[in-house]
């Protein structure tokens, strides 16, 4: 029995030492190979001591959330204020640039519009002159032809026919007014008693100033309209 005990104790010691050496060797291998780092060792030790690391981490995270945000420093607030001022200045500069562009384009448009209006007025004036010259030339031509006609057989019938047509009264008046007094008198003398109504109507229009008076009145009305617009 004593011999057995003497044999068993050295064997147990050997096995314990071998176990420790094996454990140390395994530990060294795992550390050197990178499979066992400090975090894993810490977790193993925590498990051996029945410590819940996840619970501790969660509690710590909640404590961090409960900590109020540190107030920004004066320099930080000043920097933020300067940044906001620069942004506002940039927006203001953009707005000023847009307004300048709009003003420039508006001036160009106004200039182009004024040029177009002047050109339009010149063209209208030119066409009006051409039209009036054509009318005057036509009137002179007709007047000369009627003056050279026989007053009773040709001139009077033609004028009466024109007087019976609508809107021809002023043309007849212009033709007669442009004649020499003798030619005009020779034609008027050929009117018969049955033509007195037509002749009276002709004289009435001549006394009313036709066709010059309506034209003058129309021009005066247009001038009054322009004055009214200028006063607005």
KAPEPE-V802356 format. One record per helix or strand. SS is the DSSP state (a for helix, b for strand). FROM is the first residue (numbers start at 1). TO is the last residue. If there is no record, write none. Layout:
# KAPEPE-V802356
SS&FROM&TO, SS&FROM&TO
This chain:
# KAPEPE-V802356
a&2&33, a&38&48, a&53&66, a&74&147, a&151&164, a&169&177, a&181&188, a&193&207, a&212&231
